[in-house]
Amino acid sequence: MKLMVELDGQILPLAQCFWIHVAPNGCVCGSSHGDQALTADDAHKVFRARQRDRDREIRDGWAMRLVTREQWDQQAKPCLMGECEHRKEVAA
Ligand SMILES: [Zn+2]
């Protein structure tokens, strides 16, 4: 079965997209392949197995977002490489 999603104005196979785990300050702290989950809630389980942890993160403003490969390169890569603006702010 090949699942397709519409993202950023494009129709893409879910397997070519990425779920990103986004901190309240916008920093991307994790990513997984799109076909590991069908919903943001399921994707969250990939990173936080315990319901209690997910509830707390949602309350604190964390989010799961599905992004294209291009969006991943722009939004997630600098964070995951430790080269993003968010981390500089924390360090400053
Ligand atoms: Zn960041």
PDB file of the backbone (N, CA, C, O) and the ligand in Angstrom, with CONECT records:
HET     ZN  A 101       1
ATOM      1  N   MET A   1       0.844  -1.191   0.000  1.00  0.00           N
ATOM      2  CA  MET A   1       0.000   0.000   0.000  1.00  0.00           C
ATOM      3  C   MET A   1       0.885   1.249   0.000  1.00  0.00           C
ATOM      4  O   MET A   1       1.808   1.373   0.805  1.00  0.00           O
ATOM      5  N   LYS A   2       0.591   2.146  -0.896  1.00  0.00           N
ATOM      6  CA  LYS A   2       1.366   3.379  -0.957  1.00  0.00           C
ATOM      7  C   LYS A   2       0.459   4.538  -0.574  1.00  0.00           C
ATOM      8  O   LYS A   2      -0.502   4.848  -1.278  1.00  0.00           O
ATOM      9  N   LEU A   3       0.770   5.161   0.528  1.00  0.00           N
ATOM     10  CA  LEU A   3      -0.044   6.279   0.997  1.00  0.00           C
ATOM     11  C   LEU A   3       0.516   7.586   0.487  1.00  0.00           C
ATOM     12  O   LEU A   3       1.719   7.838   0.537  1.00  0.00           O
ATOM     13  N   MET A   4      -0.409   8.426  -0.013  1.00  0.00           N
ATOM     14  CA  MET A   4       0.017   9.718  -0.526  1.00  0.00           C
ATOM     15  C   MET A   4      -0.517  10.821   0.381  1.00  0.00           C
ATOM     16  O   MET A   4      -1.609  10.706   0.936  1.00  0.00           O
ATOM     17  N   VAL A   5       0.242  11.861   0.522  1.00  0.00           N
ATOM     18  CA  VAL A   5      -0.210  13.008   1.306  1.00  0.00           C
ATOM     19  C   VAL A   5      -0.007  14.281   0.500  1.00  0.00           C
ATOM     20  O   VAL A   5       0.852  14.344  -0.380  1.00  0.00           O
ATOM     21  N   GLU A   6      -0.813  15.297   0.811  1.00  0.00           N
ATOM     22  CA  GLU A   6      -0.626  16.596   0.178  1.00  0.00           C
ATOM     23  C   GLU A   6       0.066  17.513   1.178  1.00  0.00           C
ATOM     24  O   GLU A   6      -0.444  17.777   2.267  1.00  0.00           O
ATOM     25  N   LEU A   7       1.232  17.986   0.782  1.00  0.00           N
ATOM     26  CA  LEU A   7       2.047  18.805   1.675  1.00  0.00           C
ATOM     27  C   LEU A   7       2.695  19.891   0.848  1.00  0.00           C
ATOM     28  O   LEU A   7       3.257  19.628  -0.215  1.00  0.00           O
ATOM     29  N   ASP A   8       2.612  21.131   1.348  1.00  0.00           N
ATOM     30  CA  ASP A   8       3.326  22.204   0.668  1.00  0.00           C
ATOM     31  C   ASP A   8       2.910  22.295  -0.803  1.00  0.00           C
ATOM     32  O   ASP A   8       3.723  22.630  -1.664  1.00  0.00           O
ATOM     33  N   GLY A   9       1.619  21.988  -1.087  1.00  0.00           N
ATOM     34  CA  GLY A   9       1.109  22.084  -2.443  1.00  0.00           C
ATOM     35  C   GLY A   9       1.518  20.937  -3.359  1.00  0.00           C
ATOM     36  O   GLY A   9       1.263  20.984  -4.563  1.00  0.00           O
ATOM     37  N   GLN A  10       2.145  19.916  -2.804  1.00  0.00           N
ATOM     38  CA  GLN A  10       2.564  18.778  -3.617  1.00  0.00           C
ATOM     39  C   GLN A  10       1.912  17.494  -3.105  1.00  0.00           C
ATOM     40  O   GLN A  10       1.638  17.363  -1.912  1.00  0.00           O
ATOM     41  N   ILE A  11       1.668  16.559  -4.005  1.00  0.00           N
ATOM     42  CA  ILE A  11       1.198  15.236  -3.598  1.00  0.00           C
ATOM     43  C   ILE A  11       2.417  14.326  -3.546  1.00  0.00           C
ATOM     44  O   ILE A  11       3.096  14.111  -4.550  1.00  0.00           O
ATOM     45  N   LEU A  12       2.679  13.797  -2.359  1.00  0.00           N
ATOM     46  CA  LEU A  12       3.906  13.011  -2.156  1.00  0.00           C
ATOM     47  C   LEU A  12       3.600  11.697  -1.466  1.00  0.00           C
ATOM     48  O   LEU A  12       2.637  11.605  -0.705  1.00  0.00           O
ATOM     49  N   PRO A  13       4.422  10.665  -1.725  1.00  0.00           N
ATOM     50  CA  PRO A  13       4.275   9.425  -0.946  1.00  0.00           C
ATOM     51  C   PRO A  13       4.643   9.732   0.510  1.00  0.00           C
ATOM     52  O   PRO A  13       5.628  10.418   0.782  1.00  0.00           O
ATOM     53  N   LEU A  14       3.844   9.218   1.424  1.00  0.00           N
ATOM     54  CA  LEU A  14       4.111   9.463   2.848  1.00  0.00           C
ATOM     55  C   LEU A  14       5.527   9.030   3.213  1.00  0.00           C
ATOM     56  O   LEU A  14       6.189   9.661   4.036  1.00  0.00           O
ATOM     57  N   ALA A  15       5.979   7.949   2.592  1.00  0.00           N
ATOM     58  CA  ALA A  15       7.307   7.409   2.904  1.00  0.00           C
ATOM     59  C   ALA A  15       8.435   8.385   2.569  1.00  0.00           C
ATOM     60  O   ALA A  15       9.546   8.252   3.082  1.00  0.00           O
ATOM     61  N   GLN A  16       8.148   9.371   1.704  1.00  0.00           N
ATOM     62  CA  GLN A  16       9.198  10.337   1.347  1.00  0.00           C
ATOM     63  C   GLN A  16       9.139  11.603   2.192  1.00  0.00           C
ATOM     64  O   GLN A  16       9.941  12.521   2.020  1.00  0.00           O
ATOM     65  N   CYS A  17       8.153  11.636   3.130  1.00  0.00           N
ATOM     66  CA  CYS A  17       8.034  12.791   4.011  1.00  0.00           C
ATOM     67  C   CYS A  17       8.659  12.454   5.360  1.00  0.00           C
ATOM     68  O   CYS A  17       9.077  11.320   5.597  1.00  0.00           O
ATOM     69  N   PHE A  18       8.718  13.442   6.231  1.00  0.00           N
ATOM     70  CA  PHE A  18       9.310  13.245   7.558  1.00  0.00           C
ATOM     71  C   PHE A  18       8.417  13.846   8.625  1.00  0.00           C
ATOM     72  O   PHE A  18       7.822  14.907   8.436  1.00  0.00           O
ATOM     73  N   TRP A  19       8.335  13.155   9.739  1.00  0.00           N
ATOM     74  CA  TRP A  19       7.694  13.726  10.923  1.00  0.00           C
ATOM     75  C   TRP A  19       8.793  14.405  11.726  1.00  0.00           C
ATOM     76  O   TRP A  19       9.855  13.826  11.956  1.00  0.00           O
ATOM     77  N   ILE A  20       8.533  15.632  12.147  1.00  0.00           N
ATOM     78  CA  ILE A  20       9.522  16.291  13.006  1.00  0.00           C
ATOM     79  C   ILE A  20       8.896  16.625  14.350  1.00  0.00           C
ATOM     80  O   ILE A  20       7.719  16.977  14.437  1.00  0.00           O
ATOM     81  N   HIS A  21       9.703  16.508  15.394  1.00  0.00           N
ATOM     82  CA  HIS A  21       9.304  16.721  16.779  1.00  0.00           C
ATOM     83  C   HIS A  21       9.830  18.101  17.158  1.00  0.00           C
ATOM     84  O   HIS A  21      11.037  18.307  17.283  1.00  0.00           O
ATOM     85  N   VAL A  22       8.902  19.044  17.338  1.00  0.00           N
ATOM     86  CA  VAL A  22       9.286  20.450  17.463  1.00  0.00           C
ATOM     87  C   VAL A  22       9.091  20.973  18.887  1.00  0.00           C
ATOM     88  O   VAL A  22       8.005  20.859  19.455  1.00  0.00           O
ATOM     89  N   ALA A  23      10.138  21.539  19.448  1.00  0.00           N
ATOM     90  CA  ALA A  23      10.092  22.108  20.803  1.00  0.00           C
ATOM     91  C   ALA A  23       9.292  23.415  20.798  1.00  0.00           C
ATOM     92  O   ALA A  23       9.063  24.001  19.740  1.00  0.00           O
ATOM     93  N   PRO A  24       8.873  23.864  21.974  1.00  0.00           N
ATOM     94  CA  PRO A  24       8.084  25.111  22.055  1.00  0.00           C
ATOM     95  C   PRO A  24       8.796  26.313  21.441  1.00  0.00           C
ATOM     96  O   PRO A  24       8.130  27.239  20.979  1.00  0.00           O
ATOM     97  N   ASN A  25      10.115  26.326  21.422  1.00  0.00           N
ATOM     98  CA  ASN A  25      10.826  27.474  20.834  1.00  0.00           C
ATOM     99  C   ASN A  25      11.041  27.305  19.335  1.00  0.00           C
ATOM    100  O   ASN A  25      11.734  28.114  18.719  1.00  0.00           O
ATOM    101  N   GLY A  26      10.452  26.253  18.733  1.00  0.00           N
ATOM    102  CA  GLY A  26      10.564  26.051  17.299  1.00  0.00           C
ATOM    103  C   GLY A  26      11.720  25.166  16.895  1.00  0.00           C
ATOM    104  O   GLY A  26      11.882  24.851  15.716  1.00  0.00           O
ATOM    105  N   CYS A  27      12.523  24.761  17.858  1.00  0.00           N
ATOM    106  CA  CYS A  27      13.682  23.925  17.553  1.00  0.00           C
ATOM    107  C   CYS A  27      13.241  22.480  17.296  1.00  0.00           C
ATOM    108  O   CYS A  27      12.450  21.919  18.054  1.00  0.00           O
ATOM    109  N   VAL A  28      13.758  21.897  16.233  1.00  0.00           N
ATOM    110  CA  VAL A  28      13.408  20.514  15.898  1.00  0.00           C
ATOM    111  C   VAL A  28      14.349  19.570  16.641  1.00  0.00           C
ATOM    112  O   VAL A  28      15.564  19.603  16.448  1.00  0.00           O
ATOM    113  N   CYS A  29      13.769  18.735  17.489  1.00  0.00           N
ATOM    114  CA  CYS A  29      14.585  17.869  18.347  1.00  0.00           C
ATOM    115  C   CYS A  29      14.632  16.427  17.878  1.00  0.00           C
ATOM    116  O   CYS A  29      15.385  15.624  18.428  1.00  0.00           O
ATOM    117  N   GLY A  30      13.833  16.083  16.865  1.00  0.00           N
ATOM    118  CA  GLY A  30      13.885  14.713  16.384  1.00  0.00           C
ATOM    119  C   GLY A  30      13.126  14.600  15.080  1.00  0.00           C
ATOM    120  O   GLY A  30      12.283  15.439  14.763  1.00  0.00           O
ATOM    121  N   SER A  31      13.431  13.556  14.323  1.00  0.00           N
ATOM    122  CA  SER A  31      12.666  13.332  13.103  1.00  0.00           C
ATOM    123  C   SER A  31      12.601  11.847  12.812  1.00  0.00           C
ATOM    124  O   SER A  31      13.488  11.078  13.183  1.00  0.00           O
ATOM    125  N   SER A  32      11.523  11.462  12.135  1.00  0.00           N
ATOM    126  CA  SER A  32      11.391  10.065  11.735  1.00  0.00           C
ATOM    127  C   SER A  32      10.785  10.039  10.341  1.00  0.00           C
ATOM    128  O   SER A  32      10.236  11.038   9.875  1.00  0.00           O
ATOM    129  N   HIS A  33      10.885   8.902   9.683  1.00  0.00           N
ATOM    130  CA  HIS A  33      10.332   8.805   8.342  1.00  0.00           C
ATOM    131  C   HIS A  33       8.813   8.880   8.385  1.00  0.00           C
ATOM    132  O   HIS A  33       8.180   8.411   9.331  1.00  0.00           O
ATOM    133  N   GLY A  34       8.242   9.476   7.350  1.00  0.00           N
ATOM    134  CA  GLY A  34       6.811   9.727   7.303  1.00  0.00           C
ATOM    135  C   GLY A  34       5.955   8.488   7.462  1.00  0.00           C
ATOM    136  O   GLY A  34       4.875   8.546   8.050  1.00  0.00           O
ATOM    137  N   ASP A  35       6.432   7.364   6.940  1.00  0.00           N
ATOM    138  CA  ASP A  35       5.569   6.184   6.972  1.00  0.00           C
ATOM    139  C   ASP A  35       5.595   5.460   8.313  1.00  0.00           C
ATOM    140  O   ASP A  35       5.024   4.378   8.443  1.00  0.00           O
ATOM    141  N   GLN A  36       6.250   6.045   9.308  1.00  0.00           N
ATOM    142  CA  GLN A  36       6.221   5.435  10.638  1.00  0.00           C
ATOM    143  C   GLN A  36       4.951   5.778  11.403  1.00  0.00           C
ATOM    144  O   GLN A  36       4.665   5.173  12.436  1.00  0.00           O
ATOM    145  N   ALA A  37       4.193   6.739  10.907  1.00  0.00           N
ATOM    146  CA  ALA A  37       2.963   7.130  11.590  1.00  0.00           C
ATOM    147  C   ALA A  37       2.006   7.781  10.604  1.00  0.00           C
ATOM    148  O   ALA A  37       2.426   8.396   9.624  1.00  0.00           O
ATOM    149  N   LEU A  38       0.693   7.634  10.881  1.00  0.00           N
ATOM    150  CA  LEU A  38      -0.313   8.233   9.995  1.00  0.00           C
ATOM    151  C   LEU A  38      -0.861   9.536  10.546  1.00  0.00           C
ATOM    152  O   LEU A  38      -1.414  10.348   9.803  1.00  0.00           O
ATOM    153  N   THR A  39      -0.708   9.737  11.845  1.00  0.00           N
ATOM    154  CA  THR A  39      -1.225  10.961  12.453  1.00  0.00           C
ATOM    155  C   THR A  39      -0.145  11.569  13.339  1.00  0.00           C
ATOM    156  O   THR A  39       0.822  10.903  13.709  1.00  0.00           O
ATOM    157  N   ALA A  40      -0.325  12.834  13.670  1.00  0.00           N
ATOM    158  CA  ALA A  40       0.638  13.506  14.540  1.00  0.00           C
ATOM    159  C   ALA A  40       0.709  12.793  15.890  1.00  0.00           C
ATOM    160  O   ALA A  40       1.778  12.692  16.492  1.00  0.00           O
ATOM    161  N   ASP A  41      -0.429  12.306  16.354  1.00  0.00           N
ATOM    162  CA  ASP A  41      -0.460  11.617  17.646  1.00  0.00           C
ATOM    163  C   ASP A  41       0.375  10.335  17.595  1.00  0.00           C
ATOM    164  O   ASP A  41       1.146  10.049  18.511  1.00  0.00           O
ATOM    165  N   ASP A  42       0.213   9.573  16.522  1.00  0.00           N
ATOM    166  CA  ASP A  42       1.001   8.344  16.370  1.00  0.00           C
ATOM    167  C   ASP A  42       2.488   8.667  16.225  1.00  0.00           C
ATOM    168  O   ASP A  42       3.346   7.960  16.754  1.00  0.00           O
ATOM    169  N   ALA A  43       2.771   9.738  15.506  1.00  0.00           N
ATOM    170  CA  ALA A  43       4.167  10.131  15.324  1.00  0.00           C
ATOM    171  C   ALA A  43       4.792  10.499  16.671  1.00  0.00           C
ATOM    172  O   ALA A  43       5.956  10.201  16.939  1.00  0.00           O
ATOM    173  N   HIS A  44       3.988  11.151  17.505  1.00  0.00           N
ATOM    174  CA  HIS A  44       4.481  11.544  18.831  1.00  0.00           C
ATOM    175  C   HIS A  44       4.884  10.306  19.638  1.00  0.00           C
ATOM    176  O   HIS A  44       5.836  10.343  20.417  1.00  0.00           O
ATOM    177  N   LYS A  45       4.141   9.208  19.438  1.00  0.00           N
ATOM    178  CA  LYS A  45       4.439   7.957  20.162  1.00  0.00           C
ATOM    179  C   LYS A  45       5.800   7.396  19.788  1.00  0.00           C
ATOM    180  O   LYS A  45       6.426   6.695  20.581  1.00  0.00           O
ATOM    181  N   VAL A  46       6.263   7.707  18.566  1.00  0.00           N
ATOM    182  CA  VAL A  46       7.582   7.238  18.135  1.00  0.00           C
ATOM    183  C   VAL A  46       8.664   7.840  19.028  1.00  0.00           C
ATOM    184  O   VAL A  46       9.678   7.207  19.319  1.00  0.00           O
ATOM    185  N   PHE A  47       8.419   9.089  19.457  1.00  0.00           N
ATOM    186  CA  PHE A  47       9.410   9.790  20.275  1.00  0.00           C
ATOM    187  C   PHE A  47       9.149   9.673  21.768  1.00  0.00           C
ATOM    188  O   PHE A  47      10.088   9.622  22.564  1.00  0.00           O
ATOM    189  N   ARG A  48       7.881   9.628  22.151  1.00  0.00           N
ATOM    190  CA  ARG A  48       7.517   9.561  23.563  1.00  0.00           C
ATOM    191  C   ARG A  48       6.531   8.419  23.751  1.00  0.00           C
ATOM    192  O   ARG A  48       5.344   8.548  23.448  1.00  0.00           O
ATOM    193  N   ALA A  49       7.034   7.315  24.250  1.00  0.00           N
ATOM    194  CA  ALA A  49       6.206   6.114  24.368  1.00  0.00           C
ATOM    195  C   ALA A  49       5.109   6.280  25.412  1.00  0.00           C
ATOM    196  O   ALA A  49       4.034   5.696  25.282  1.00  0.00           O
ATOM    197  N   ARG A  50       5.376   7.076  26.448  1.00  0.00           N
ATOM    198  CA  ARG A  50       4.407   7.187  27.538  1.00  0.00           C
ATOM    199  C   ARG A  50       3.413   8.319  27.327  1.00  0.00           C
ATOM    200  O   ARG A  50       3.788   9.452  27.025  1.00  0.00           O
ATOM    201  N   GLN A  51       2.133   7.986  27.492  1.00  0.00           N
ATOM    202  CA  GLN A  51       1.049   8.956  27.342  1.00  0.00           C
ATOM    203  C   GLN A  51       1.300  10.194  28.216  1.00  0.00           C
ATOM    204  O   GLN A  51       1.058  11.325  27.797  1.00  0.00           O
ATOM    205  N   ARG A  52       1.785   9.954  29.429  1.00  0.00           N
ATOM    206  CA  ARG A  52       2.015  11.053  30.365  1.00  0.00           C
ATOM    207  C   ARG A  52       3.028  12.054  29.807  1.00  0.00           C
ATOM    208  O   ARG A  52       2.871  13.266  29.960  1.00  0.00           O
ATOM    209  N   ASP A  53       4.068  11.527  29.159  1.00  0.00           N
ATOM    210  CA  ASP A  53       5.093  12.397  28.578  1.00  0.00           C
ATOM    211  C   ASP A  53       4.529  13.188  27.400  1.00  0.00           C
ATOM    212  O   ASP A  53       4.837  14.367  27.219  1.00  0.00           O
ATOM    213  N   ARG A  54       3.687  12.507  26.593  1.00  0.00           N
ATOM    214  CA  ARG A  54       3.097  13.201  25.435  1.00  0.00           C
ATOM    215  C   ARG A  54       2.155  14.302  25.900  1.00  0.00           C
ATOM    216  O   ARG A  54       2.181  15.413  25.372  1.00  0.00           O
ATOM    217  N   ASP A  55       1.323  13.991  26.887  1.00  0.00           N
ATOM    218  CA  ASP A  55       0.385  14.991  27.407  1.00  0.00           C
ATOM    219  C   ASP A  55       1.130  16.220  27.914  1.00  0.00           C
ATOM    220  O   ASP A  55       0.726  17.357  27.670  1.00  0.00           O
ATOM    221  N   ARG A  56       2.230  15.966  28.626  1.00  0.00           N
ATOM    222  CA  ARG A  56       2.982  17.080  29.189  1.00  0.00           C
ATOM    223  C   ARG A  56       3.590  17.929  28.073  1.00  0.00           C
ATOM    224  O   ARG A  56       3.575  19.158  28.133  1.00  0.00           O
ATOM    225  N   GLU A  57       4.124  17.256  27.060  1.00  0.00           N
ATOM    226  CA  GLU A  57       4.743  18.007  25.963  1.00  0.00           C
ATOM    227  C   GLU A  57       3.719  18.841  25.206  1.00  0.00           C
ATOM    228  O   GLU A  57       3.988  19.985  24.839  1.00  0.00           O
ATOM    229  N   ILE A  58       2.543  18.261  24.973  1.00  0.00           N
ATOM    230  CA  ILE A  58       1.507  19.000  24.245  1.00  0.00           C
ATOM    231  C   ILE A  58       1.089  20.228  25.048  1.00  0.00           C
ATOM    232  O   ILE A  58       0.871  21.305  24.493  1.00  0.00           O
ATOM    233  N   ARG A  59       0.982  20.048  26.361  1.00  0.00           N
ATOM    234  CA  ARG A  59       0.632  21.165  27.235  1.00  0.00           C
ATOM    235  C   ARG A  59       1.713  22.241  27.178  1.00  0.00           C
ATOM    236  O   ARG A  59       1.414  23.434  27.230  1.00  0.00           O
ATOM    237  N   ASP A  60       2.956  21.817  27.073  1.00  0.00           N
ATOM    238  CA  ASP A  60       4.072  22.761  27.057  1.00  0.00           C
ATOM    239  C   ASP A  60       4.302  23.399  25.689  1.00  0.00           C
ATOM    240  O   ASP A  60       5.138  24.292  25.555  1.00  0.00           O
ATOM    241  N   GLY A  61       3.558  22.943  24.664  1.00  0.00           N
ATOM    242  CA  GLY A  61       3.670  23.580  23.356  1.00  0.00           C
ATOM    243  C   GLY A  61       4.502  22.830  22.332  1.00  0.00           C
ATOM    244  O   GLY A  61       4.813  23.367  21.269  1.00  0.00           O
ATOM    245  N   TRP A  62       4.861  21.603  22.642  1.00  0.00           N
ATOM    246  CA  TRP A  62       5.581  20.787  21.646  1.00  0.00           C
ATOM    247  C   TRP A  62       4.598  20.385  20.549  1.00  0.00           C
ATOM    248  O   TRP A  62       3.388  20.342  20.771  1.00  0.00           O
ATOM    249  N   ALA A  63       5.132  20.092  19.360  1.00  0.00           N
ATOM    250  CA  ALA A  63       4.260  19.697  18.254  1.00  0.00           C
ATOM    251  C   ALA A  63       4.957  18.693  17.347  1.00  0.00           C
ATOM    252  O   ALA A  63       6.185  18.632  17.286  1.00  0.00           O
ATOM    253  N   MET A  64       4.139  17.904  16.640  1.00  0.00           N
ATOM    254  CA  MET A  64       4.638  17.023  15.600  1.00  0.00           C
ATOM    255  C   MET A  64       4.194  17.635  14.276  1.00  0.00           C
ATOM    256  O   MET A  64       3.029  18.003  14.122  1.00  0.00           O
ATOM    257  N   ARG A  65       5.091  17.744  13.345  1.00  0.00           N
ATOM    258  CA  ARG A  65       4.718  18.269  12.031  1.00  0.00           C
ATOM    259  C   ARG A  65       5.228  17.341  10.947  1.00  0.00           C
ATOM    260  O   ARG A  65       6.322  16.785  11.046  1.00  0.00           O
ATOM    261  N   LEU A  66       4.402  17.181   9.891  1.00  0.00           N
ATOM    262  CA  LEU A  66       4.800  16.386   8.736  1.00  0.00           C
ATOM    263  C   LEU A  66       5.358  17.354   7.696  1.00  0.00           C
ATOM    264  O   LEU A  66       4.705  18.330   7.326  1.00  0.00           O
ATOM    265  N   VAL A  67       6.559  17.075   7.237  1.00  0.00           N
ATOM    266  CA  VAL A  67       7.203  17.988   6.286  1.00  0.00           C
ATOM    267  C   VAL A  67       7.762  17.236   5.082  1.00  0.00           C
ATOM    268  O   VAL A  67       7.985  16.025   5.125  1.00  0.00           O
ATOM    269  N   THR A  68       7.981  17.986   4.016  1.00  0.00           N
ATOM    270  CA  THR A  68       8.593  17.411   2.817  1.00  0.00           C
ATOM    271  C   THR A  68      10.105  17.337   3.019  1.00  0.00           C
ATOM    272  O   THR A  68      10.647  17.905   3.968  1.00  0.00           O
ATOM    273  N   ARG A  69      10.758  16.646   2.134  1.00  0.00           N
ATOM    274  CA  ARG A  69      12.224  16.552   2.179  1.00  0.00           C
ATOM    275  C   ARG A  69      12.857  17.959   2.140  1.00  0.00           C
ATOM    276  O   ARG A  69      13.830  18.229   2.844  1.00  0.00           O
ATOM    277  N   GLU A  70      12.285  18.851   1.303  1.00  0.00           N
ATOM    278  CA  GLU A  70      12.837  20.204   1.185  1.00  0.00           C
ATOM    279  C   GLU A  70      12.651  20.976   2.493  1.00  0.00           C
ATOM    280  O   GLU A  70      13.554  21.666   2.967  1.00  0.00           O
ATOM    281  N   GLN A  71      11.438  20.835   3.064  1.00  0.00           N
ATOM    282  CA  GLN A  71      11.176  21.525   4.330  1.00  0.00           C
ATOM    283  C   GLN A  71      12.066  20.967   5.434  1.00  0.00           C
ATOM    284  O   GLN A  71      12.520  21.699   6.313  1.00  0.00           O
ATOM    285  N   TRP A  72      12.307  19.667   5.374  1.00  0.00           N
ATOM    286  CA  TRP A  72      13.176  19.038   6.367  1.00  0.00           C
ATOM    287  C   TRP A  72      14.573  19.632   6.284  1.00  0.00           C
ATOM    288  O   TRP A  72      15.185  19.947   7.304  1.00  0.00           O
ATOM    289  N   ASP A  73      15.076  19.782   5.055  1.00  0.00           N
ATOM    290  CA  ASP A  73      16.409  20.360   4.875  1.00  0.00           C
ATOM    291  C   ASP A  73      16.485  21.769   5.449  1.00  0.00           C
ATOM    292  O   ASP A  73      17.489  22.154   6.049  1.00  0.00           O
ATOM    293  N   GLN A  74      15.397  22.543   5.255  1.00  0.00           N
ATOM    294  CA  GLN A  74      15.394  23.933   5.714  1.00  0.00           C
ATOM    295  C   GLN A  74      15.163  24.048   7.218  1.00  0.00           C
ATOM    296  O   GLN A  74      15.842  24.810   7.906  1.00  0.00           O
ATOM    297  N   GLN A  75      14.180  23.269   7.726  1.00  0.00           N
ATOM    298  CA  GLN A  75      13.724  23.477   9.102  1.00  0.00           C
ATOM    299  C   GLN A  75      14.370  22.554  10.119  1.00  0.00           C
ATOM    300  O   GLN A  75      14.665  22.967  11.241  1.00  0.00           O
ATOM    301  N   ALA A  76      14.586  21.317   9.733  1.00  0.00           N
ATOM    302  CA  ALA A  76      15.035  20.334  10.716  1.00  0.00           C
ATOM    303  C   ALA A  76      16.540  20.114  10.725  1.00  0.00           C
ATOM    304  O   ALA A  76      17.143  19.937  11.783  1.00  0.00           O
ATOM    305  N   LYS A  77      17.137  20.125   9.550  1.00  0.00           N
ATOM    306  CA  LYS A  77      18.551  19.777   9.449  1.00  0.00           C
ATOM    307  C   LYS A  77      19.457  20.652  10.328  1.00  0.00           C
ATOM    308  O   LYS A  77      20.295  20.122  11.058  1.00  0.00           O
ATOM    309  N   PRO A  78      19.301  21.999  10.270  1.00  0.00           N
ATOM    310  CA  PRO A  78      20.191  22.823  11.104  1.00  0.00           C
ATOM    311  C   PRO A  78      20.040  22.490  12.585  1.00  0.00           C
ATOM    312  O   PRO A  78      21.018  22.490  13.332  1.00  0.00           O
ATOM    313  N   CYS A  79      18.805  22.206  13.006  1.00  0.00           N
ATOM    314  CA  CYS A  79      18.559  21.885  14.417  1.00  0.00           C
ATOM    315  C   CYS A  79      19.215  20.564  14.780  1.00  0.00           C
ATOM    316  O   CYS A  79      19.899  20.455  15.797  1.00  0.00           O
ATOM    317  N   LEU A  80      19.000  19.567  13.940  1.00  0.00           N
ATOM    318  CA  LEU A  80      19.521  18.235  14.257  1.00  0.00           C
ATOM    319  C   LEU A  80      21.043  18.192  14.158  1.00  0.00           C
ATOM    320  O   LEU A  80      21.687  17.344  14.775  1.00  0.00           O
ATOM    321  N   MET A  81      21.616  19.110  13.380  1.00  0.00           N
ATOM    322  CA  MET A  81      23.068  19.189  13.268  1.00  0.00           C
ATOM    323  C   MET A  81      23.649  20.087  14.362  1.00  0.00           C
ATOM    324  O   MET A  81      24.867  20.222  14.482  1.00  0.00           O
ATOM    325  N   GLY A  82      22.762  20.705  15.167  1.00  0.00           N
ATOM    326  CA  GLY A  82      23.229  21.589  16.234  1.00  0.00           C
ATOM    327  C   GLY A  82      23.721  22.935  15.728  1.00  0.00           C
ATOM    328  O   GLY A  82      24.520  23.602  16.384  1.00  0.00           O
ATOM    329  N   GLU A  83      23.227  23.334  14.535  1.00  0.00           N
ATOM    330  CA  GLU A  83      23.715  24.577  13.927  1.00  0.00           C
ATOM    331  C   GLU A  83      22.623  25.623  13.770  1.00  0.00           C
ATOM    332  O   GLU A  83      22.786  26.576  13.008  1.00  0.00           O
ATOM    333  N   CYS A  84      21.517  25.460  14.476  1.00  0.00           N
ATOM    334  CA  CYS A  84      20.391  26.367  14.267  1.00  0.00           C
ATOM    335  C   CYS A  84      20.441  27.592  15.174  1.00  0.00           C
ATOM    336  O   CYS A  84      21.233  27.660  16.115  1.00  0.00           O
ATOM    337  N   GLU A  85      19.573  28.559  14.867  1.00  0.00           N
ATOM    338  CA  GLU A  85      19.488  29.793  15.650  1.00  0.00           C
ATOM    339  C   GLU A  85      19.012  29.516  17.075  1.00  0.00           C
ATOM    340  O   GLU A  85      19.447  30.169  18.024  1.00  0.00           O
ATOM    341  N   HIS A  86      18.103  28.529  17.215  1.00  0.00           N
ATOM    342  CA  HIS A  86      17.552  28.230  18.543  1.00  0.00           C
ATOM    343  C   HIS A  86      18.652  27.909  19.540  1.00  0.00           C
ATOM    344  O   HIS A  86      18.652  28.396  20.671  1.00  0.00           O
ATOM    345  N   ARG A  87      19.580  27.088  19.102  1.00  0.00           N
ATOM    346  CA  ARG A  87      20.634  26.659  20.016  1.00  0.00           C
ATOM    347  C   ARG A  87      21.590  27.798  20.324  1.00  0.00           C
ATOM    348  O   ARG A  87      22.119  27.882  21.432  1.00  0.00           O
ATOM    349  N   LYS A  88      21.813  28.668  19.362  1.00  0.00           N
ATOM    350  CA  LYS A  88      22.680  29.825  19.604  1.00  0.00           C
ATOM    351  C   LYS A  88      22.060  30.709  20.669  1.00  0.00           C
ATOM    352  O   LYS A  88      22.759  31.256  21.522  1.00  0.00           O
ATOM    353  N   GLU A  89      20.715  30.849  20.612  1.00  0.00           N
ATOM    354  CA  GLU A  89      20.018  31.676  21.610  1.00  0.00           C
ATOM    355  C   GLU A  89      20.215  31.109  23.002  1.00  0.00           C
ATOM    356  O   GLU A  89      20.447  31.844  23.961  1.00  0.00           O
ATOM    357  N   VAL A  90      20.118  29.781  23.101  1.00  0.00           N
ATOM    358  CA  VAL A  90      20.264  29.130  24.404  1.00  0.00           C
ATOM    359  C   VAL A  90      21.694  29.330  24.916  1.00  0.00           C
ATOM    360  O   VAL A  90      21.911  29.571  26.104  1.00  0.00           O
ATOM    361  N   ALA A  91      22.656  29.226  24.009  1.00  0.00           N
ATOM    362  CA  ALA A  91      24.058  29.324  24.395  1.00  0.00           C
ATOM    363  C   ALA A  91      24.454  30.750  24.754  1.00  0.00           C
ATOM    364  O   ALA A  91      25.359  30.961  25.562  1.00  0.00           O
ATOM    365  N   ALA A  92      23.783  31.725  24.158  1.00  0.00           N
ATOM    366  CA  ALA A  92      24.162  33.134  24.345  1.00  0.00           C
ATOM    367  C   ALA A  92      23.849  33.641  25.752  1.00  0.00           C
ATOM    368  O   ALA A  92      24.109  34.804  26.062  1.00  0.00           O
TER     369      ALA A  92
HETATM  370 ZN    ZN A 101      16.734  24.556  16.333  1.00  0.00          ZN2+
END
